[in-house]
Amino acid sequence: MKSSNFLLNVRLCVYHFALLHLVYAAIVILPIDMSKDEDPRVSVYIRVKWKLLTCWFNLISLAYFPIAIYCDWKEKHGEWGKENVRKWRKIRDFIMTNILFPTTMYSDYFFWRMWLKDPSLIAPVAIFKYLPPWAQHSLHTVSGIMVMLDIVSLPRRRPKSPWPGLAALIAFCSVYSAVLIISYYSGEVVYSFLDLLNRLELVLLGLLALTEHIFFYTLQWCIVEFVWGKPHMIAKKQV
């Protein structure tokens, strides 16, 4: 579905802000060197930071927003139907609806639950002293707002079958889980709370995490239908 000129302008402003924000955050946060800290649990984060889900979805966002800007810019200039633009629109929708939205919303929601309960469940508290005071809201609040704005401002339709999207989401979760498991048995625990759980609890936590990802995947399509209507309603309007 095409967007109005007003929506295109709004999204282009949002995407440019989101991209500039992410670039600035990456320039400031990623070079922070904790490797010389006396606490080995802190110094190891020079490697562990690349295994954080926060790092993954923000890096994916860095790839997503230029694609989104390109698609909207082309649509604004009347090139919505060109084959190359259609291809990038499909890639854009695939990234956002199957990976970025459910992963970002889950990660932000999970982070703030842990943070408000006890920050040491996430990582050694000394790590947070290295980060600028705005870092947590930058990485775990702005990110959620940006993906939500994308879902409510970009016309989409619920797919006829949810299974291809769910398969992509489950594949992503499986790859990330494998990274956590390999890291865990290599002696690098990515999240502190993982060290507090036995094997059964870890399995249950993994199932809960997958369930919550599926919840957010389903939620986005409920939001899409609420904002843009169901497919049969859209068809009636077009007639």
GULUM-251110 format. One record per atom (N, C-alpha, C): atom name; x, y, z; residue number from 1. Coordinates in steps of 0.1 Angstrom, whole numbers, plus 5000, padded with zeros to 4 digits. Each point is the difference from the previous one (the first is absolute). Example, Ala and Ser with C-alpha at 12.3 -4.5 7.8 and 13.67 -1.06 7.14 Angstrom:
<rs>
   atom      X      Y      Z    nr
      N   5132   4943   5078     1
     CA   4991   5012   5000     1
      C   5009   5012   5000     1
      N   4996   5011   4993     2
     CA   5009   5011   5000     2
      C   4992   5011   5008     2
</rs>
This chain:
<rs>
   atom      X      Y      Z    nr
      N   5008   4988   5000     1
     CA   4992   5012   5000     1
      C   5009   5012   5000     1
      N   4996   5010   4992     2
     CA   5007   5013   4999     2
      C   4997   5009   5013     2
      N   5009   5009   5003     3
     CA   4998   5009   5011     3
      C   4997   5014   4994     3
      N   4993   5008   5009     4
     CA   4998   5014   4996     4
      C   5013   5007   5001     4
      N   5000   5012   4993     5
     CA   5012   5008   5001     5
      C   5004   5004   5014     5
      N   4989   5003   5008     6
     CA   5003   5004   5014     6
      C   5007   4988   5008     6
      N   4995   4988   4998     7
     CA   5006   4989   5007     7
      C   5014   4997   4995     7
      N   5003   5002   4987     8
     CA   5013   4999   4995     8
      C   5010   5010   5007     8
      N   4995   5012   5001     9
     CA   5009   5010   5006     9
      C   5002   4997   5015     9
      N   4990   4996   5007    10
     CA   5001   4996   5014    10
      C   5010   4989   5001    10
      N   4999   4989   4992    11
     CA   5009   4989   5001    11
      C   5014   5004   4997    11
      N   5002   5008   4990    12
     CA   5013   5004   4996    12
      C   5007   5007   5011    12
      N   4993   5009   5007    13
     CA   5005   5007   5011    13
      C   5004   4990   5012    13
      N   4991   4991   5002    14
     CA   5002   4990   5011    14
      C   5012   4991   4997    14
      N   5001   4996   4987    15
     CA   5011   4991   4996    15
      C   5013   5007   5001    15
      N   5001   5012   4995    16
     CA   5012   5008   5001    16
      C   5005   5002   5014    16
      N   4990   5004   5009    17
     CA   5003   5001   5014    17
      C   5006   4987   5006    17
      N   4993   4989   4997    18
     CA   5004   4987   5006    18
      C   5013   4996   4995    18
      N   5003   5003   4987    19
     CA   5013   4996   4995    19
      C   5012   5008   5006    19
      N   4997   5013   5000    20
     CA   5011   5009   5006    20
      C   5002   4997   5015    20
      N   4989   4997   5007    21
     CA   5001   4996   5014    21
      C   5008   4987   5002    21
      N   4998   4990   4991    22
     CA   5007   4988   5001    22
      C   5015   5002   4997    22
      N   5002   5007   4990    23
     CA   5014   5003   4996    23
      C   5008   5007   5011    23
      N   4993   5010   5006    24
     CA   5007   5007   5012    24
      C   5002   4990   5011    24
      N   4990   4992   5004    25
     CA   5001   4991   5011    25
      C   5011   4990   4997    25
      N   5001   4995   4988    26
     CA   5011   4990   4996    26
      C   5013   5007   5001    26
      N   5002   5012   4996    27
     CA   5013   5007   5000    27
      C   5004   5002   5015    27
      N   4990   5003   5009    28
     CA   5004   5003   5014    28
      C   5002   4987   5008    28
      N   4991   4990   4998    29
     CA   4999   4989   5009    29
      C   5009   4988   4996    29
      N   5000   4997   4987    30
     CA   5008   4988   4996    30
      C   5015   5001   5002    30
      N   5006   5012   4999    31
     CA   5015   5000   5003    31
      C   5004   5000   5014    31
      N   4990   5000   5009    32
     CA   5003   5000   5015    32
      C   5008   4987   5003    32
      N   5012   5002   5006    33
     CA   5009   4989   5003    33
      C   5000   4996   5014    33
      N   4995   4988   5003    34
     CA   4999   4995   5014    34
      C   5011   4990   5002    34
      N   5008   4997   4990    35
     CA   5009   4989   5001    35
      C   5011   5001   5011    35
      N   5002   5013   5004    36
     CA   5011   5002   5010    36
      C   4995   5000   5015    36
      N   4987   4998   5001    37
     CA   4994   4999   5013    37
      C   5005   4989   5008    37
      N   5002   5002   5013    38
     CA   5006   4989   5009    38
      C   4991   4989   5002    38
      N   4987   5002   4999    39
     CA   4990   4989   5002    39
      C   4999   4993   4987    39
      N   5003   4987   4999    40
     CA   4999   4992   4988    40
      C   4986   4999   4994    40
      N   4990   5001   5009    41
     CA   4986   5000   4995    41
      C   4997   5012   4992    41
      N   5007   5011   5003    42
     CA   4998   5012   4993    42
      C   5009   5001   4987    42
      N   5012   4996   5002    43
     CA   5010   5001   4988    43
      C   4996   4991   4988    43
      N   4993   4989   5004    44
     CA   4996   4991   4989    44
      C   4989   5006   4991    44
      N   4994   5011   5004    45
     CA   4989   5006   4992    45
      C   5005   5007   4988    45
      N   5013   5001   4998    46
     CA   5006   5005   4987    46
      C   4996   4990   4989    46
      N   4997   4987   5004    47
     CA   4995   4990   4990    47
      C   4986   4997   5002    47
      N   4995   5000   5012    48
     CA   4986   4996   5003    48
      C   4990   5010   4995    48
      N   5004   5013   4999    49
     CA   4990   5010   4995    49
      C   4995   4997   4986    49
      N   5008   4993   4992    50
     CA   4995   4996   4986    50
      C   4990   4989   5001    50
      N   4999   4993   5011    51
     CA   4990   4989   5001    51
      C   4987   5004   5007    51
      N   4999   5013   5004    52
     CA   4988   5005   5006    52
      C   4989   5001   4990    52
      N   4988   4996   5003    53
     CA   4989   5002   4991    53
      C   4998   5014   4996    53
      N   5002   5009   5010    54
     CA   4999   5015   4997    54
      C   5009   5004   4989    54
      N   5012   4995   5000    55
     CA   5010   5003   4989    55
      C   4995   4994   4987    55
      N   4994   4988   5000    56
     CA   4995   4994   4987    56
      C   4989   5008   4994    56
      N   4990   5004   5008    57
     CA   4988   5006   4994    57
      C   5004   5015   4996    57
      N   5009   5006   5007    58
     CA   5004   5014   4997    58
      C   5008   5000   4987    58
      N   5009   4990   4998    59
     CA   5007   4999   4988    59
      C   4991   4997   4988    59
      N   4990   4991   5002    60
     CA   4990   4998   4990    60
      C   4992   5012   4996    60
      N   4997   5008   5010    61
     CA   4994   5013   4998    61
      C   5008   5009   4992    61
      N   5013   5000   5002    62
     CA   5009   5008   4992    62
      C   5000   4997   4985    62
      N   4997   4987   4997    63
     CA   4998   4996   4986    63
      C   4986   5003   4995    63
      N   4990   4999   5009    64
     CA   4986   5001   4997    64
      C   4996   5015   4996    64
      N   5005   5010   5008    65
     CA   4995   5013   4997    65
      C   5005   5006   4987    65
      N   5012   4997   4995    66
     CA   5003   5005   4987    66
      C   4991   4994   4989    66
      N   4997   4987   5002    67
     CA   4991   4994   4990    67
      C   4986   5007   5000    67
      N   4995   5002   5013    68
     CA   4987   5007   5001    68
      C   5000   5014   4994    68
      N   5011   5007   5002    69
     CA   5001   5014   4994    69
      C   5000   4999   4985    69
      N   5007   4990   4995    70
     CA   5001   4998   4985    70
      C   4986   4998   4994    70
      N   4993   4990   5007    71
     CA   4986   4996   4995    71
      C   4991   5012   5000    71
      N   5000   5007   5011    72
     CA   4990   5012   5002    72
      C   5004   5011   4990    72
      N   5013   5002   4999    73
     CA   5005   5011   4990    73
      C   4995   4997   4986    73
      N   5002   4987   4996    74
     CA   4995   4996   4987    74
      C   4985   5001   4998    74
      N   4993   4996   5011    75
     CA   4985   5002   4999    75
      C   4996   5014   4999    75
      N   5007   5009   5007    76
     CA   4997   5014   5000    76
      C   5002   5006   4986    76
      N   5009   4994   4993    77
     CA   5003   5005   4986    77
      C   4993   4992   4990    77
      N   4990   4993   5003    78
     CA   4991   4993   4990    78
      C   5006   4987   4995    78
      N   5010   4994   5007    79
     CA   5006   4988   4995    79
      C   4996   4988   5009    79
      N   4989   5000   5006    80
     CA   4995   4990   5009    80
      C   4999   4986   4993    80
      N   4996   5000   4988    81
     CA   4998   4987   4993    81
      C   5011   4994   4992    81
      N   5012   5007   5000    82
     CA   5011   4995   4993    82
      C   5005   4987   5006    82
      N   5005   4991   4991    83
     CA   5004   4986   5005    83
      C   5011   5001   5011    83
      N   5010   5008   4998    84
     CA   5010   5001   5010    84
      C   4995   5005   5014    84
      N   4991   5010   4999    85
     CA   4994   5005   5013    85
      C   4991   4989   5006    85
      N   4992   4993   4992    86
     CA   4992   4989   5006    86
      C   5009   4990   5007    86
      N   5011   4997   4994    87
     CA   5009   4990   5006    87
      C   5005   5005   5014    87
      N   5004   5013   5001    88
     CA   5004   5005   5012    88
      C   4989   5002   5010    88
      N   4988   5002   4995    89
     CA   4988   5001   5010    89
      C   4998   4987   5006    89
      N   5002   4989   4993    90
     CA   4998   4986   5005    90
      C   5011   4998   5011    90
      N   5012   5003   4997    91
     CA   5011   4998   5010    91
      C   4997   5009   5012    91
      N   4995   5012   4998    92
     CA   4997   5009   5011    92
      C   4990   4994   5009    92
      N   4989   4995   4994    93
     CA   4989   4994   5008    93
      C   5004   4987   5007    93
      N   5008   4992   4993    94
     CA   5005   4988   5006    94
      C   5008   5003   5013    94
      N   5010   5009   4999    95
     CA   5008   5003   5011    95
      C   4992   5005   5012    95
      N   4991   5010   4997    96
     CA   4993   5006   5011    96
      C   4990   4991   5007    96
      N   4991   4993   4992    97
     CA   4989   4992   5006    97
      C   5005   4987   5005    97
      N   5010   4994   4994    98
     CA   5004   4986   5004    98
      C   5012   5000   5010    98
      N   5007   5011   5001    99
     CA   5012   5000   5009    99
      C   5000   5012   5009    99
      N   5000   5012   4994   100
     CA   5003   5012   5007   100
      C   4990   5004   5010   100
      N   4987   5000   4997   101
     CA   4990   5004   5009   101
      C   4999   4990   5012   101
      N   4998   4987   4997   102
     CA   4998   4991   5012   102
      C   5013   4999   5008   102
      N   5012   5001   4994   103
     CA   5012   4999   5008   103
      C   5003   5012   5008   103
      N   4997   5012   4994   104
     CA   5003   5012   5007   104
      C   4990   5002   5012   104
      N   4987   4997   4997   105
     CA   4990   5002   5011   105
      C   5003   4990   5011   105
      N   5003   4988   4997   106
     CA   5004   4990   5010   106
      C   5012   5004   5008   106
      N   5010   5004   4993   107
     CA   5013   5004   5007   107
      C   4998   5012   5009   107
      N   4993   5010   4995   108
     CA   4997   5012   5008   108
      C   4992   4997   5013   108
      N   4989   4992   4997   109
     CA   4991   4996   5012   109
      C   5008   4992   5010   109
      N   5008   4991   4995   110
     CA   5007   4991   5009   110
      C   5011   5008   5008   110
      N   5007   5009   4993   111
     CA   5010   5008   5006   111
      C   4995   5008   5012   111
      N   4989   5007   4997   112
     CA   4995   5009   5011   112
      C   4994   4992   5011   112
      N   4995   4988   4998   113
     CA   4996   4992   5011   113
      C   5011   4996   5009   113
      N   5011   4996   4994   114
     CA   5012   4996   5007   114
      C   5007   5013   5007   114
      N   5000   5011   4992   115
     CA   5007   5012   5005   115
      C   4993   5005   5013   115
      N   4987   5000   5000   116
     CA   4992   5006   5011   116
      C   5000   4990   5012   116
      N   5002   4987   4997   117
     CA   5001   4991   5011   117
      C   5014   5000   5006   117
      N   5010   4998   4992   118
     CA   5014   5000   5004   118
      C   5009   5000   4988   118
      N   5007   5012   4998   119
     CA   5009   5001   4988   119
      C   5011   4989   5000   119
      N   5004   4995   5011   120
     CA   5010   4990   5000   120
      C   4996   4987   4994   120
      N   4987   4998   4998   121
     CA   4995   4988   4993   121
      C   5004   5000   4985   121
      N   5002   5012   4995   122
     CA   5003   5002   4986   122
      C   5015   4999   4998   122
      N   5008   5007   5008   123
     CA   5015   5000   4999   123
      C   5005   5005   5013   123
      N   5013   4998   5002   124
     CA   5007   5006   5012   124
      C   4997   5015   5000   124
      N   4996   5006   5012   125
     CA   4996   5014   5001   125
      C   5011   5009   4995   125
      N   5013   4996   5002   126
     CA   5011   5008   4997   126
      C   5000   5004   4985   126
      N   4994   4991   4992   127
     CA   5000   5003   4985   127
      C   4992   5012   4997   127
      N   4989   5002   5007   128
     CA   4992   5012   4997   128
      C   5007   5013   5003   128
      N   5010   5000   5008   129
     CA   5007   5012   5003   129
      C   5008   5005   4988   129
      N   5003   4991   4991   130
     CA   5007   5004   4988   130
      C   4991   5007   4989   130
      N   4987   4997   5002   131
     CA   4991   5005   4990   131
      C   4995   5014   5003   131
      N   4997   5009   4990   132
     CA   4995   5013   5002   132
      C   4986   4998   5007   132
      N   4995   5010   5007   133
     CA   4987   4999   5008   133
      C   4988   4998   4991   133
      N   5001   5004   4987   134
     CA   4989   4999   4991   134
      C   5000   4986   4993   134
      N   5010   4992   5002   135
     CA   5002   4988   4991   135
      C   4988   4991   5001   135
      N   4995   4997   5012   136
     CA   4989   4990   5001   136
      C   4987   5004   4993   136
      N   4997   5013   5002   137
     CA   4988   5005   4993   137
      C   5002   5000   4985   137
      N   5012   5003   4996   138
     CA   5003   5001   4986   138
      C   4999   4986   4993   138
      N   5005   4990   5008   139
     CA   5000   4986   4994   139
      C   4988   4992   5003   139
      N   4992   5004   5010   140
     CA   4988   4991   5004   140
      C   4987   5008   5001   140
      N   5000   5013   4997   141
     CA   4987   5007   5000   141
      C   4998   5006   4986   141
      N   5009   5007   4995   142
     CA   4999   5006   4987   142
      C   4998   4989   4989   142
      N   5007   4989   5002   143
     CA   4999   4989   4990   143
      C   4985   4995   4999   143
      N   4994   4998   5012   144
     CA   4986   4995   5000   144
      C   4991   5010   4994   144
      N   5002   5013   5003   145
     CA   4991   5011   4994   145
      C   5001   5000   4985   145
      N   5013   4999   4995   146
     CA   5002   5000   4986   146
      C   4993   4989   4992   146
      N   5001   4988   5005   147
     CA   4994   4989   4993   147
      C   4985   5001   5001   147
      N   4994   5005   5011   148
     CA   4986   5001   5002   148
      C   4995   5011   4990   148
      N   5007   5011   4999   149
     CA   4996   5010   4990   149
      C   5000   4995   4986   149
      N   5010   4991   4997   150
     CA   5000   4994   4986   150
      C   4987   4991   4998   150
      N   4997   4993   5010   151
     CA   4988   4991   4998   151
      C   4987   5008   4999   151
      N   4999   5011   5007   152
     CA   4987   5007   4999   152
      C   5000   5010   4989   152
      N   5011   5003   4994   153
     CA   5000   5011   4990   153
      C   5002   4994   4985   153
      N   5004   4988   4999   154
     CA   5002   4994   4987   154
      C   4988   4990   4997   154
      N   4992   5003   4989   155
     CA   4989   4991   4997   155
      C   5005   4986   4996   155
      N   4995   4990   5007   156
     CA   5003   4986   4998   156
      C   4987   4991   5001   156
      N   5001   4988   4995   157
     CA   4990   4990   5001   157
      C   5005   4988   5007   157
      N   4991   4994   5009   158
     CA   5004   4988   5006   158
      C   5002   4989   4989   158
      N   5011   4992   5001   159
     CA   5002   4990   4990   159
      C   4989   4989   5001   159
      N   4998   4994   4988   160
     CA   4990   4989   5000   160
      C   5003   4989   5010   160
      N   5013   4997   5001   161
     CA   5005   4989   5009   161
      C   5011   5006   5009   161
      N   4999   4998   5013   162
     CA   5010   5005   5009   162
      C   5013   4992   5000   162
      N   4999   4988   4994   163
     CA   5011   4990   5002   163
      C   5013   5004   4994   163
      N   5001   5006   4988   164
     CA   5013   5004   4995   164
      C   5007   5010   5009   164
      N   4992   5010   5005   165
     CA   5005   5010   5009   165
      C   5005   4994   5013   165
      N   4992   4991   5006   166
     CA   5003   4994   5012   166
      C   5013   4991   4998   166
      N   5001   4993   4989   167
     CA   5012   4992   4997   167
      C   5012   5009   5000   167
      N   4999   5011   4994   168
     CA   5012   5009   5000   168
      C   5003   5005   5014   168
      N   4990   5003   5007   169
     CA   5002   5005   5014   169
      C   5006   4989   5009   169
      N   4995   4988   4999   170
     CA   5005   4989   5007   170
      C   5015   4996   4996   170
      N   5003   5001   4987   171
     CA   5013   4998   4996   171
      C   5010   5010   5006   171
      N   4996   5013   5000   172
     CA   5008   5010   5006   172
      C   5002   4998   5015   172
      N   4989   4996   5007   173
     CA   5001   4997   5014   173
      C   5009   4988   5003   173
      N   5000   4990   4991   174
     CA   5008   4988   5001   174
      C   5015   5003   4999   174
      N   5003   5009   4990   175
     CA   5014   5004   4998   175
      C   5005   5007   5012   175
      N   4992   5009   5005   176
     CA   5004   5008   5011   176
      C   5002   4991   5013   176
      N   4990   4991   5001   177
     CA   5001   4991   5012   177
      C   5013   4991   4999   177
      N   5004   4996   4988   178
     CA   5012   4992   4998   178
      C   5012   5008   5004   178
      N   5000   5013   4997   179
     CA   5011   5009   5004   179
      C   5001   5001   5015   179
      N   4989   5001   5007   180
     CA   5000   5001   5014   180
      C   5005   4987   5006   180
      N   4995   4988   4995   181
     CA   5004   4987   5005   181
      C   5015   4998   4998   181
      N   5005   5003   4988   182
     CA   5015   4998   4997   182
      C   5008   5009   5009   182
      N   4995   5012   5002   183
     CA   5008   5010   5009   183
      C   4999   4995   5014   183
      N   4989   4995   5004   184
     CA   4998   4995   5014   184
      C   5010   4989   5003   184
      N   5001   4990   4991   185
     CA   5008   4989   5003   185
      C   5015   5003   4997   185
      N   5003   5011   4994   186
     CA   5013   5005   4998   186
      C   5005   5008   5011   186
      N   4992   5002   5010   187
     CA   5004   5008   5012   187
      C   4997   5015   4999   187
      N   4993   5004   4990   188
     CA   4996   5014   4999   188
      C   4985   5001   5001   188
      N   4995   5004   5011   189
     CA   4985   5000   5003   189
      C   4996   5014   4995   189
      N   4991   5001   4990   190
     CA   4996   5012   4994   190
      C   4991   5008   5010   190
      N   4991   4994   5007   191
     CA   4991   5006   5009   191
      C   5002   4994   5014   191
      N   5002   5008   5010   192
     CA   5003   4996   5014   192
      C   4990   4990   5005   192
      N   4987   5002   4997   193
     CA   4989   4991   5006   193
      C   5001   4986   4995   193
      N   5007   4998   4988   194
     CA   5001   4986   4995   194
      C   5009   4991   5009   194
      N   5008   5007   5008   195
     CA   5009   4992   5009   195
      C   4992   4996   5013   195
      N   4988   5006   5002   196
     CA   4992   4997   5012   196
      C   4990   4989   4998   196
      N   4999   4995   4987   197
     CA   4990   4990   4997   197
      C   5006   4986   4997   197
      N   4992   4990   5004   198
     CA   5004   4986   4996   198
      C   4995   4997   4986   198
      N   5004   4989   4995   199
     CA   4997   4996   4986   199
      C   4985   5001   4997   199
      N   4992   4994   5009   200
     CA   4985   5000   4998   200
      C   4995   5014   4999   200
      N   5005   5009   5009   201
     CA   4995   5014   5001   201
      C   5004   5007   4987   201
      N   5012   4997   4995   202
     CA   5005   5006   4988   202
      C   4991   4996   4988   202
      N   4996   4987   4999   203
     CA   4992   4996   4990   203
      C   4986   5007   5000   203
      N   4995   5001   5012   204
     CA   4987   5006   5002   204
      C   5001   5015   4997   204
      N   5011   5006   5003   205
     CA   5002   5014   4997   205
      C   5001   5002   4984   205
      N   5006   4991   4994   206
     CA   5001   5000   4985   206
      C   4986   4999   4994   206
      N   4992   4991   5005   207
     CA   4986   4998   4995   207
      C   4992   5013   5002   207
      N   5002   5006   5012   208
     CA   4993   5012   5003   208
      C   5004   5011   4991   208
      N   5013   5001   4997   209
     CA   5005   5011   4991   209
      C   4994   4998   4986   209
      N   4999   4987   4995   210
     CA   4995   4998   4987   210
      C   4985   5003   5000   210
      N   4993   4997   5011   211
     CA   4985   5003   5001   211
      C   4998   5015   4999   211
      N   5009   5007   5007   212
     CA   4998   5015   5000   212
      C   5003   5006   4986   212
      N   5010   4994   4994   213
     CA   5003   5005   4986   213
      C   4988   4998   4991   213
      N   4994   4988   5001   214
     CA   4988   4997   4992   214
      C   4988   5009   5004   214
      N   4999   5003   5013   215
     CA   4990   5010   5004   215
      C   5002   5013   4993   215
      N   5012   5005   5000   216
     CA   5002   5014   4994   216
      C   4999   4999   4984   216
      N   5003   4988   4995   217
     CA   4998   4998   4985   217
      C   4985   5001   4997   217
      N   4992   4994   5008   218
     CA   4985   5000   4998   218
      C   4995   5013   5003   218
      N   5005   5007   5011   219
     CA   4995   5013   5004   219
      C   5001   5010   4988   219
      N   5011   5000   4993   220
     CA   5002   5010   4990   220
      C   4989   4999   4989   220
      N   4996   4987   4997   221
     CA   4989   4999   4990   221
      C   4987   5004   5005   221
      N   4998   4999   5013   222
     CA   4988   5005   5006   222
      C   5000   5015   4999   222
      N   5011   5006   5002   223
     CA   5001   5015   4999   223
      C   4998   5004   4986   223
      N   5006   4993   4990   224
     CA   4999   5003   4986   224
      C   4985   5000   4996   224
      N   4993   4990   5004   225
     CA   4986   4999   4997   225
      C   4991   5010   5007   225
      N   5004   5004   5012   226
     CA   4993   5011   5007   226
      C   5002   5013   4993   226
      N   5012   5003   4996   227
     CA   5003   5013   4993   227
      C   4995   5000   4986   227
      N   5003   4989   4992   228
     CA   4998   5001   4986   228
      C   4988   4991   4995   228
      N   4994   4993   5009   229
     CA   4989   4992   4997   229
      C   5004   4986   4995   229
      N   4990   4991   5000   230
     CA   5003   4986   4995   230
      C   4999   5000   4985   230
      N   5006   4990   4994   231
     CA   5001   4999   4985   231
      C   4987   5002   4993   231
      N   4989   4994   5005   232
     CA   4987   5001   4993   232
      C   4994   5014   5002   232
      N   5004   5007   5011   233
     CA   4995   5014   5002   233
      C   5008   5009   4990   233
      N   5013   4997   4998   234
     CA   5008   5008   4991   234
      C   4994   4999   4986   234
      N   4997   4987   4996   235
     CA   4995   4997   4987   235
      C   4987   5008   4997   235
      N   4991   5001   5010   236
     CA   4987   5007   4998   236
      C   5003   5015   4998   236
      N   5010   5005   5008   237
     CA   5003   5015   4999   237
      C   5005   5003   4986   237
      N   5008   4991   4994   238
     CA   5006   5002   4987   238
      C   4990   4999   4989   238
      N   4989   4992   5002   239
     CA   4989   4999   4991   239
      C   4992   5012   5000   239
</rs>
